[in-house]
Amino acid sequence: MTDLNRDVIATAIIEAVHRRGPDKTLCPSEVARALAPDTWRDLMGDIRAVATELASNGLITIRQGGVVQDPSLELKGPIRLGGPTAMPDA
């Protein structure tokens, strides 16, 4: 994990997903850019790892091609982060 700890990243992901809304998704790089504008690329591995953990716990979904993916699978290529299937009120 980089200088930003897991909780900071998890909070940023959850807040970004909630701000975006229940039927929308966001690119993980949006979270990385918000946390570290100059070194966001260095965060991408951590962002994906924390997003996978959050998805495994049902807090968000990970999508490819608009389809919710199983977070236990090793996903290759671009992903999008979205709200859980039934998004609770923020």
Secondary structure, DSSP 8 states (H G I E B T S, - for coil): --SS-HHHHHHHHHHHHHHH-TT-EE-HHHHHHHH-TTTHHHHHHHHHHHHHHHHHTTSSEEEETTEE--TTS---S--EEE--SS----
